[in-house]
């Protein structure tokens, strides 16, 4: 991993840097979508459990 970062920092090609940026952005969007989906599911699950237990 350290070699990859070192090679990235030494690379002067702008296109390669843009590609890395786009890959990082794509991964970030995917992670946000998954976390958002899981949060919604957990909220629904805990709401169901709460109402089953007689909570408000």
PDB file of N, CA, C, O and CB in Angstrom:
ATOM      1  N   UNK A   1       0.839  -1.195   0.000  1.00  0.00           N
ATOM      2  CA  UNK A   1       0.000   0.000   0.000  1.00  0.00           C
ATOM      3  C   UNK A   1       0.879   1.252   0.000  1.00  0.00           C
ATOM      4  O   UNK A   1       0.590   2.231  -0.688  1.00  0.00           O
ATOM      5  CB  UNK A   1      -0.952   0.002   1.224  1.00  0.00           C
ATOM      6  N   UNK A   2       1.955   1.199   0.785  1.00  0.00           N
ATOM      7  CA  UNK A   2       2.851   2.348   0.861  1.00  0.00           C
ATOM      8  C   UNK A   2       3.484   2.631  -0.501  1.00  0.00           C
ATOM      9  O   UNK A   2       3.649   3.787  -0.891  1.00  0.00           O
ATOM     10  CB  UNK A   2       3.941   2.109   1.916  1.00  0.00           C
ATOM     11  N   UNK A   3       3.837   1.560  -1.219  1.00  0.00           N
ATOM     12  CA  UNK A   3       4.423   1.738  -2.550  1.00  0.00           C
ATOM     13  C   UNK A   3       3.415   2.376  -3.497  1.00  0.00           C
ATOM     14  O   UNK A   3       3.778   3.216  -4.320  1.00  0.00           O
ATOM     15  CB  UNK A   3       4.905   0.389  -3.116  1.00  0.00           C
ATOM     16  N   UNK A   4       2.156   1.980  -3.383  1.00  0.00           N
ATOM     17  CA  UNK A   4       1.109   2.536  -4.242  1.00  0.00           C
ATOM     18  C   UNK A   4       0.957   4.033  -4.001  1.00  0.00           C
ATOM     19  O   UNK A   4       0.847   4.810  -4.948  1.00  0.00           O
ATOM     20  CB  UNK A   4      -0.231   1.820  -3.997  1.00  0.00           C
ATOM     21  N   UNK A   5       0.952   4.433  -2.739  1.00  0.00           N
ATOM     22  CA  UNK A   5       0.818   5.858  -2.409  1.00  0.00           C
ATOM     23  C   UNK A   5       2.033   6.632  -2.894  1.00  0.00           C
ATOM     24  O   UNK A   5       1.904   7.722  -3.452  1.00  0.00           O
ATOM     25  CB  UNK A   5       0.636   6.053  -0.888  1.00  0.00           C
ATOM     26  N   UNK A   6       3.216   6.063  -2.678  1.00  0.00           N
ATOM     27  CA  UNK A   6       4.441   6.729  -3.134  1.00  0.00           C
ATOM     28  C   UNK A   6       4.439   6.890  -4.645  1.00  0.00           C
ATOM     29  O   UNK A   6       4.791   7.951  -5.162  1.00  0.00           O
ATOM     30  CB  UNK A   6       5.681   5.940  -2.691  1.00  0.00           C
ATOM     31  N   UNK A   7       4.046   5.845  -5.349  1.00  0.00           N
ATOM     32  CA  UNK A   7       3.994   5.915  -6.809  1.00  0.00           C
ATOM     33  C   UNK A   7       2.958   6.938  -7.262  1.00  0.00           C
ATOM     34  O   UNK A   7       3.180   7.669  -8.227  1.00  0.00           O
ATOM     35  CB  UNK A   7       3.673   4.535  -7.405  1.00  0.00           C
ATOM     36  N   UNK A   8       1.828   6.988  -6.563  1.00  0.00           N
ATOM     37  CA  UNK A   8       0.781   7.957  -6.895  1.00  0.00           C
ATOM     38  C   UNK A   8       1.281   9.382  -6.721  1.00  0.00           C
ATOM     39  O   UNK A   8       1.022  10.239  -7.565  1.00  0.00           O
ATOM     40  CB  UNK A   8      -0.458   7.727  -6.025  1.00  0.00           C
ATOM     41  N   UNK A   9       1.997   9.641  -5.629  1.00  0.00           N
ATOM     42  CA  UNK A   9       2.485  10.993  -5.365  1.00  0.00           C
ATOM     43  C   UNK A   9       3.571  11.413  -6.360  1.00  0.00           C
ATOM     44  O   UNK A   9       3.691  12.596  -6.678  1.00  0.00           O
ATOM     45  CB  UNK A   9       3.023  11.084  -3.941  1.00  0.00           C
ATOM     46  N   UNK A  10       4.355  10.464  -6.850  1.00  0.00           N
ATOM     47  CA  UNK A  10       5.414  10.777  -7.802  1.00  0.00           C
ATOM     48  C   UNK A  10       4.897  10.887  -9.235  1.00  0.00           C
ATOM     49  O   UNK A  10       5.581  11.430 -10.103  1.00  0.00           O
ATOM     50  CB  UNK A  10       6.495   9.725  -7.730  1.00  0.00           C
ATOM     51  N   UNK A  11       3.706  10.378  -9.483  1.00  0.00           N
ATOM     52  CA  UNK A  11       3.152  10.373 -10.839  1.00  0.00           C
ATOM     53  C   UNK A  11       2.740  11.788 -11.241  1.00  0.00           C
ATOM     54  O   UNK A  11       1.971  12.447 -10.540  1.00  0.00           O
ATOM     55  CB  UNK A  11       1.939   9.409 -10.935  1.00  0.00           C
ATOM     56  N   UNK A  12       3.258  12.237 -12.364  1.00  0.00           N
ATOM     57  CA  UNK A  12       2.937  13.586 -12.834  1.00  0.00           C
ATOM     58  C   UNK A  12       1.795  13.607 -13.836  1.00  0.00           C
ATOM     59  O   UNK A  12       1.354  14.678 -14.255  1.00  0.00           O
ATOM     60  CB  UNK A  12       4.155  14.217 -13.453  1.00  0.00           C
ATOM     61  N   UNK A  13       1.317  12.445 -14.221  1.00  0.00           N
ATOM     62  CA  UNK A  13       0.254  12.383 -15.224  1.00  0.00           C
ATOM     63  C   UNK A  13      -1.065  12.794 -14.592  1.00  0.00           C
ATOM     64  O   UNK A  13      -1.549  12.136 -13.671  1.00  0.00           O
ATOM     65  CB  UNK A  13       0.146  10.963 -15.834  1.00  0.00           C
ATOM     66  N   UNK A  14      -1.643  13.876 -15.081  1.00  0.00           N
ATOM     67  CA  UNK A  14      -2.897  14.372 -14.526  1.00  0.00           C
ATOM     68  C   UNK A  14      -4.052  13.418 -14.734  1.00  0.00           C
ATOM     69  O   UNK A  14      -4.940  13.315 -13.887  1.00  0.00           O
ATOM     70  CB  UNK A  14      -3.233  15.696 -15.129  1.00  0.00           C
ATOM     71  N   UNK A  15      -4.047  12.715 -15.865  1.00  0.00           N
ATOM     72  CA  UNK A  15      -5.136  11.781 -16.169  1.00  0.00           C
ATOM     73  C   UNK A  15      -5.196  10.668 -15.137  1.00  0.00           C
ATOM     74  O   UNK A  15      -6.282  10.266 -14.719  1.00  0.00           O
ATOM     75  CB  UNK A  15      -4.964  11.187 -17.575  1.00  0.00           C
ATOM     76  N   UNK A  16      -4.036  10.164 -14.719  1.00  0.00           N
ATOM     77  CA  UNK A  16      -4.009   9.086 -13.732  1.00  0.00           C
ATOM     78  C   UNK A  16      -4.550   9.582 -12.397  1.00  0.00           C
ATOM     79  O   UNK A  16      -5.290   8.866 -11.722  1.00  0.00           O
ATOM     80  CB  UNK A  16      -2.578   8.539 -13.560  1.00  0.00           C
ATOM     81  N   UNK A  17      -4.190  10.783 -12.020  1.00  0.00           N
ATOM     82  CA  UNK A  17      -4.685  11.347 -10.758  1.00  0.00           C
ATOM     83  C   UNK A  17      -6.200  11.519 -10.810  1.00  0.00           C
ATOM     84  O   UNK A  17      -6.890  11.271  -9.821  1.00  0.00           O
ATOM     85  CB  UNK A  17      -4.004  12.704 -10.462  1.00  0.00           C
ATOM     86  N   UNK A  18      -6.708  11.936 -11.946  1.00  0.00           N
ATOM     87  CA  UNK A  18      -8.156  12.094 -12.099  1.00  0.00           C
ATOM     88  C   UNK A  18      -8.850  10.740 -12.007  1.00  0.00           C
ATOM     89  O   UNK A  18      -9.914  10.626 -11.397  1.00  0.00           O
ATOM     90  CB  UNK A  18      -8.492  12.776 -13.443  1.00  0.00           C
ATOM     91  N   UNK A  19      -8.253   9.714 -12.608  1.00  0.00           N
ATOM     92  CA  UNK A  19      -8.831   8.371 -12.540  1.00  0.00           C
ATOM     93  C   UNK A  19      -8.902   7.886 -11.100  1.00  0.00           C
ATOM     94  O   UNK A  19      -9.923   7.344 -10.676  1.00  0.00           O
ATOM     95  CB  UNK A  19      -8.011   7.388 -13.388  1.00  0.00           C
ATOM     96  N   UNK A  20      -7.827   8.078 -10.350  1.00  0.00           N
ATOM     97  CA  UNK A  20      -7.840   7.690  -8.933  1.00  0.00           C
ATOM     98  C   UNK A  20      -8.924   8.460  -8.176  1.00  0.00           C
ATOM     99  O   UNK A  20      -9.614   7.894  -7.328  1.00  0.00           O
ATOM    100  CB  UNK A  20      -6.453   7.944  -8.286  1.00  0.00           C
ATOM    101  N   UNK A  21      -9.069   9.713  -8.476  1.00  0.00           N
ATOM    102  CA  UNK A  21     -10.096  10.523  -7.825  1.00  0.00           C
ATOM    103  C   UNK A  21     -11.496  10.032  -8.138  1.00  0.00           C
ATOM    104  O   UNK A  21     -12.355   9.984  -7.258  1.00  0.00           O
ATOM    105  CB  UNK A  21      -9.962  11.966  -8.241  1.00  0.00           C
ATOM    106  N   UNK A  22     -11.726   9.663  -9.399  1.00  0.00           N
ATOM    107  CA  UNK A  22     -13.037   9.136  -9.792  1.00  0.00           C
ATOM    108  C   UNK A  22     -13.323   7.790  -9.133  1.00  0.00           C
ATOM    109  O   UNK A  22     -14.453   7.524  -8.723  1.00  0.00           O
ATOM    110  CB  UNK A  22     -13.117   8.995 -11.310  1.00  0.00           C
ATOM    111  N   UNK A  23     -12.309   6.950  -9.034  1.00  0.00           N
ATOM    112  CA  UNK A  23     -12.482   5.660  -8.358  1.00  0.00           C
ATOM    113  C   UNK A  23     -12.831   5.887  -6.889  1.00  0.00           C
ATOM    114  O   UNK A  23     -13.747   5.256  -6.362  1.00  0.00           O
ATOM    115  CB  UNK A  23     -11.200   4.794  -8.482  1.00  0.00           C
ATOM    116  N   UNK A  24     -12.104   6.784  -6.231  1.00  0.00           N
ATOM    117  CA  UNK A  24     -12.374   7.079  -4.816  1.00  0.00           C
ATOM    118  C   UNK A  24     -13.781   7.650  -4.639  1.00  0.00           C
ATOM    119  O   UNK A  24     -14.474   7.301  -3.683  1.00  0.00           O
ATOM    120  CB  UNK A  24     -11.327   8.072  -4.260  1.00  0.00           C
ATOM    121  N   UNK A  25     -14.205   8.519  -5.547  1.00  0.00           N
ATOM    122  CA  UNK A  25     -15.546   9.091  -5.467  1.00  0.00           C
ATOM    123  C   UNK A  25     -16.611   8.014  -5.654  1.00  0.00           C
ATOM    124  O   UNK A  25     -17.621   8.010  -4.949  1.00  0.00           O
ATOM    125  CB  UNK A  25     -15.720  10.192  -6.517  1.00  0.00           C
ATOM    126  N   UNK A  26     -16.391   7.107  -6.595  1.00  0.00           N
ATOM    127  CA  UNK A  26     -17.334   6.015  -6.826  1.00  0.00           C
ATOM    128  C   UNK A  26     -17.469   5.109  -5.614  1.00  0.00           C
ATOM    129  O   UNK A  26     -18.574   4.716  -5.241  1.00  0.00           O
ATOM    130  CB  UNK A  26     -16.904   5.200  -8.025  1.00  0.00           C
ATOM    131  N   UNK A  27     -16.337   4.780  -5.000  1.00  0.00           N
ATOM    132  CA  UNK A  27     -16.365   3.946  -3.806  1.00  0.00           C
ATOM    133  C   UNK A  27     -17.085   4.669  -2.682  1.00  0.00           C
ATOM    134  O   UNK A  27     -17.852   4.050  -1.945  1.00  0.00           O
ATOM    135  CB  UNK A  27     -14.943   3.563  -3.374  1.00  0.00           C
ATOM    136  N   UNK A  28     -16.853   5.964  -2.539  1.00  0.00           N
ATOM    137  CA  UNK A  28     -17.519   6.748  -1.491  1.00  0.00           C
ATOM    138  C   UNK A  28     -19.031   6.758  -1.681  1.00  0.00           C
ATOM    139  O   UNK A  28     -19.781   6.598  -0.718  1.00  0.00           O
ATOM    140  CB  UNK A  28     -16.986   8.185  -1.479  1.00  0.00           C
ATOM    141  N   UNK A  29     -19.478   6.944  -2.906  1.00  0.00           N
ATOM    142  CA  UNK A  29     -20.914   6.951  -3.182  1.00  0.00           C
ATOM    143  C   UNK A  29     -21.522   5.589  -2.850  1.00  0.00           C
ATOM    144  O   UNK A  29     -22.611   5.515  -2.281  1.00  0.00           O
ATOM    145  CB  UNK A  29     -21.184   7.317  -4.661  1.00  0.00           C
ATOM    146  N   UNK A  30     -20.821   4.515  -3.204  1.00  0.00           N
ATOM    147  CA  UNK A  30     -21.321   3.168  -2.915  1.00  0.00           C
ATOM    148  C   UNK A  30     -21.429   2.942  -1.410  1.00  0.00           C
ATOM    149  O   UNK A  30     -22.424   2.389  -0.940  1.00  0.00           O
ATOM    150  CB  UNK A  30     -20.405   2.105  -3.545  1.00  0.00           C
ATOM    151  N   UNK A  31     -20.427   3.360  -0.656  1.00  0.00           N
ATOM    152  CA  UNK A  31     -20.445   3.191   0.797  1.00  0.00           C
ATOM    153  C   UNK A  31     -21.591   3.991   1.414  1.00  0.00           C
ATOM    154  O   UNK A  31     -22.296   3.487   2.288  1.00  0.00           O
ATOM    155  CB  UNK A  31     -19.097   3.627   1.411  1.00  0.00           C
ATOM    156  N   UNK A  32     -21.782   5.220   0.969  1.00  0.00           N
ATOM    157  CA  UNK A  32     -22.869   6.054   1.498  1.00  0.00           C
ATOM    158  C   UNK A  32     -24.221   5.421   1.210  1.00  0.00           C
ATOM    159  O   UNK A  32     -25.104   5.426   2.067  1.00  0.00           O
ATOM    160  CB  UNK A  32     -22.810   7.469   0.896  1.00  0.00           C
ATOM    161  N   UNK A  33     -24.390   4.877   0.012  1.00  0.00           N
ATOM    162  CA  UNK A  33     -25.661   4.241  -0.347  1.00  0.00           C
ATOM    163  C   UNK A  33     -25.935   3.024   0.536  1.00  0.00           C
ATOM    164  O   UNK A  33     -27.059   2.832   0.999  1.00  0.00           O
ATOM    165  CB  UNK A  33     -25.653   3.825  -1.828  1.00  0.00           C
ATOM    166  N   UNK A  34     -24.920   2.212   0.766  1.00  0.00           N
ATOM    167  CA  UNK A  34     -25.094   1.015   1.599  1.00  0.00           C
ATOM    168  C   UNK A  34     -25.403   1.400   3.041  1.00  0.00           C
ATOM    169  O   UNK A  34     -26.311   0.836   3.651  1.00  0.00           O
ATOM    170  CB  UNK A  34     -23.832   0.130   1.548  1.00  0.00           C
ATOM    171  N   UNK A  35     -24.665   2.345   3.584  1.00  0.00           N
ATOM    172  CA  UNK A  35     -24.895   2.768   4.973  1.00  0.00           C
ATOM    173  C   UNK A  35     -26.281   3.386   5.125  1.00  0.00           C
ATOM    174  O   UNK A  35     -26.962   3.147   6.122  1.00  0.00           O
ATOM    175  CB  UNK A  35     -23.813   3.777   5.421  1.00  0.00           C
ATOM    176  N   UNK A  36     -26.695   4.169   4.153  1.00  0.00           N
ATOM    177  CA  UNK A  36     -28.026   4.780   4.189  1.00  0.00           C
ATOM    178  C   UNK A  36     -29.109   3.703   4.162  1.00  0.00           C
ATOM    179  O   UNK A  36     -30.080   3.774   4.916  1.00  0.00           O
ATOM    180  CB  UNK A  36     -28.208   5.754   3.003  1.00  0.00           C
ATOM    181  N   UNK A  37     -28.942   2.713   3.296  1.00  0.00           N
ATOM    182  CA  UNK A  37     -29.907   1.617   3.214  1.00  0.00           C
ATOM    183  C   UNK A  37     -29.971   0.812   4.501  1.00  0.00           C
ATOM    184  O   UNK A  37     -31.057   0.454   4.959  1.00  0.00           O
ATOM    185  CB  UNK A  37     -29.560   0.704   2.060  1.00  0.00           C
ATOM    186  N   UNK A  38     -28.820   0.526   5.084  1.00  0.00           N
ATOM    187  CA  UNK A  38     -28.790  -0.225   6.341  1.00  0.00           C
ATOM    188  C   UNK A  38     -29.416   0.579   7.472  1.00  0.00           C
ATOM    189  O   UNK A  38     -30.108   0.024   8.326  1.00  0.00           O
ATOM    190  CB  UNK A  38     -27.351  -0.607   6.703  1.00  0.00           C
ATOM    191  N   UNK A  39     -29.174   1.881   7.479  1.00  0.00           N
ATOM    192  CA  UNK A  39     -29.755   2.737   8.519  1.00  0.00           C
ATOM    193  C   UNK A  39     -31.270   2.726   8.453  1.00  0.00           C
ATOM    194  O   UNK A  39     -31.940   2.676   9.485  1.00  0.00           O
ATOM    195  CB  UNK A  39     -29.240   4.169   8.386  1.00  0.00           C
ATOM    196  N   UNK A  40     -31.810   2.773   7.252  1.00  0.00           N
ATOM    197  CA  UNK A  40     -33.264   2.744   7.074  1.00  0.00           C
ATOM    198  C   UNK A  40     -33.828   1.407   7.544  1.00  0.00           C
ATOM    199  O   UNK A  40     -34.853   1.367   8.224  1.00  0.00           O
ATOM    200  CB  UNK A  40     -33.637   2.994   5.595  1.00  0.00           C
ATOM    201  N   UNK A  41     -33.163   0.323   7.183  1.00  0.00           N
ATOM    202  CA  UNK A  41     -33.619  -1.004   7.604  1.00  0.00           C
ATOM    203  C   UNK A  41     -33.559  -1.148   9.119  1.00  0.00           C
ATOM    204  O   UNK A  41     -34.488  -1.680   9.726  1.00  0.00           O
ATOM    205  CB  UNK A  41     -32.774  -2.098   6.938  1.00  0.00           C
ATOM    206  N   UNK A  42     -32.482  -0.684   9.733  1.00  0.00           N
ATOM    207  CA  UNK A  42     -32.357  -0.777  11.189  1.00  0.00           C
ATOM    208  C   UNK A  42     -33.424   0.060  11.882  1.00  0.00           C
ATOM    209  O   UNK A  42     -33.984  -0.370  12.891  1.00  0.00           O
ATOM    210  CB  UNK A  42     -30.961  -0.326  11.638  1.00  0.00           C
ATOM    211  N   UNK A  43     -33.709   1.226  11.368  1.00  0.00           N
ATOM    212  CA  UNK A  43     -34.733   2.088  11.943  1.00  0.00           C
ATOM    213  C   UNK A  43     -36.093   1.397  11.898  1.00  0.00           C
ATOM    214  O   UNK A  43     -36.846   1.424  12.871  1.00  0.00           O
ATOM    215  CB  UNK A  43     -34.788   3.433  11.198  1.00  0.00           C
ATOM    216  N   UNK A  44     -36.396   0.783  10.769  1.00  0.00           N
ATOM    217  CA  UNK A  44     -37.660   0.058  10.619  1.00  0.00           C
ATOM    218  C   UNK A  44     -37.714  -1.126  11.582  1.00  0.00           C
ATOM    219  O   UNK A  44     -38.731  -1.353  12.238  1.00  0.00           O
ATOM    220  CB  UNK A  44     -37.838  -0.428   9.164  1.00  0.00           C
ATOM    221  N   UNK A  45     -36.625  -1.873  11.664  1.00  0.00           N
ATOM    222  CA  UNK A  45     -36.575  -3.042  12.553  1.00  0.00           C
ATOM    223  C   UNK A  45     -36.758  -2.637  14.004  1.00  0.00           C
ATOM    224  O   UNK A  45     -37.554  -3.246  14.719  1.00  0.00           O
ATOM    225  CB  UNK A  45     -35.250  -3.788  12.386  1.00  0.00           C
ATOM    226  N   UNK A  46     -36.036  -1.623  14.448  1.00  0.00           N
ATOM    227  CA  UNK A  46     -36.162  -1.193  15.845  1.00  0.00           C
ATOM    228  C   UNK A  46     -37.551  -0.603  16.120  1.00  0.00           C
ATOM    229  O   UNK A  46     -38.085  -0.755  17.219  1.00  0.00           O
ATOM    230  CB  UNK A  46     -35.070  -0.157  16.185  1.00  0.00           C
ATOM    231  N   UNK A  47     -38.130   0.066  15.127  1.00  0.00           N
ATOM    232  CA  UNK A  47     -39.492   0.566  15.294  1.00  0.00           C
ATOM    233  C   UNK A  47     -40.485  -0.572  15.481  1.00  0.00           C
ATOM    234  O   UNK A  47     -41.382  -0.489  16.320  1.00  0.00           O
ATOM    235  CB  UNK A  47     -39.895   1.413  14.096  1.00  0.00           C
ATOM    236  N   UNK A  48     -40.324  -1.632  14.701  1.00  0.00           N
ATOM    237  CA  UNK A  48     -41.187  -2.817  14.814  1.00  0.00           C
ATOM    238  C   UNK A  48     -41.033  -3.462  16.178  1.00  0.00           C
ATOM    239  O   UNK A  48     -42.021  -3.814  16.822  1.00  0.00           O
ATOM    240  CB  UNK A  48     -40.862  -3.837  13.711  1.00  0.00           C
ATOM    241  N   UNK A  49     -39.794  -3.615  16.615  1.00  0.00           N
ATOM    242  CA  UNK A  49     -39.531  -4.230  17.933  1.00  0.00           C
ATOM    243  C   UNK A  49     -40.125  -3.369  19.044  1.00  0.00           C
ATOM    244  O   UNK A  49     -40.737  -3.878  19.983  1.00  0.00           O
ATOM    245  CB  UNK A  49     -38.001  -4.418  18.163  1.00  0.00           C
ATOM    246  N   UNK A  50     -39.933  -2.066  18.919  1.00  0.00           N
ATOM    247  CA  UNK A  50     -40.448  -1.148  19.934  1.00  0.00           C
ATOM    248  C   UNK A  50     -41.977  -1.227  20.033  1.00  0.00           C
ATOM    249  O   UNK A  50     -42.532  -1.274  21.131  1.00  0.00           O
ATOM    250  CB  UNK A  50     -40.013   0.292  19.616  1.00  0.00           C
ATOM    251  N   UNK A  51     -42.642  -1.241  18.892  1.00  0.00           N
ATOM    252  CA  UNK A  51     -44.110  -1.314  18.928  1.00  0.00           C
ATOM    253  C   UNK A  51     -44.574  -2.689  19.429  1.00  0.00           C
ATOM    254  O   UNK A  51     -45.623  -2.783  20.067  1.00  0.00           O
ATOM    255  CB  UNK A  51     -44.701  -1.031  17.520  1.00  0.00           C
ATOM    256  N   UNK A  52     -43.822  -3.740  19.155  1.00  0.00           N
ATOM    257  CA  UNK A  52     -44.168  -5.069  19.667  1.00  0.00           C
ATOM    258  C   UNK A  52     -44.039  -5.142  21.174  1.00  0.00           C
ATOM    259  O   UNK A  52     -44.783  -5.863  21.838  1.00  0.00           O
ATOM    260  CB  UNK A  52     -43.289  -6.127  19.028  1.00  0.00           C
ATOM    261  N   UNK A  53     -43.094  -4.392  21.706  1.00  0.00           N
ATOM    262  CA  UNK A  53     -42.882  -4.399  23.152  1.00  0.00           C
ATOM    263  C   UNK A  53     -43.805  -3.420  23.862  1.00  0.00           C
ATOM    264  O   UNK A  53     -43.811  -3.358  25.092  1.00  0.00           O
ATOM    265  CB  UNK A  53     -41.434  -4.067  23.471  1.00  0.00           C
ATOM    266  N   UNK A  54     -44.572  -2.668  23.119  1.00  0.00           N
ATOM    267  CA  UNK A  54     -45.531  -1.724  23.726  1.00  0.00           C
ATOM    268  C   UNK A  54     -44.948  -0.345  23.934  1.00  0.00           C
ATOM    269  O   UNK A  54     -45.507   0.453  24.687  1.00  0.00           O
ATOM    270  CB  UNK A  54     -46.019  -2.257  25.049  1.00  0.00           C
ATOM    271  N   UNK A  55     -43.833  -0.046  23.282  1.00  0.00           N
ATOM    272  CA  UNK A  55     -43.244   1.294  23.415  1.00  0.00           C
ATOM    273  C   UNK A  55     -43.987   2.281  22.543  1.00  0.00           C
ATOM    274  O   UNK A  55     -44.896   1.914  21.799  1.00  0.00           O
ATOM    275  CB  UNK A  55     -41.751   1.281  23.043  1.00  0.00           C
ATOM    276  N   UNK A  56     -43.594   3.533  22.641  1.00  0.00           N
ATOM    277  CA  UNK A  56     -44.284   4.564  21.861  1.00  0.00           C
ATOM    278  C   UNK A  56     -43.684   4.739  20.503  1.00  0.00           C
ATOM    279  O   UNK A  56     -44.152   5.569  19.724  1.00  0.00           O
ATOM    280  CB  UNK A  56     -44.264   5.875  22.584  1.00  0.00           C
TER     281      UNK A  56
END
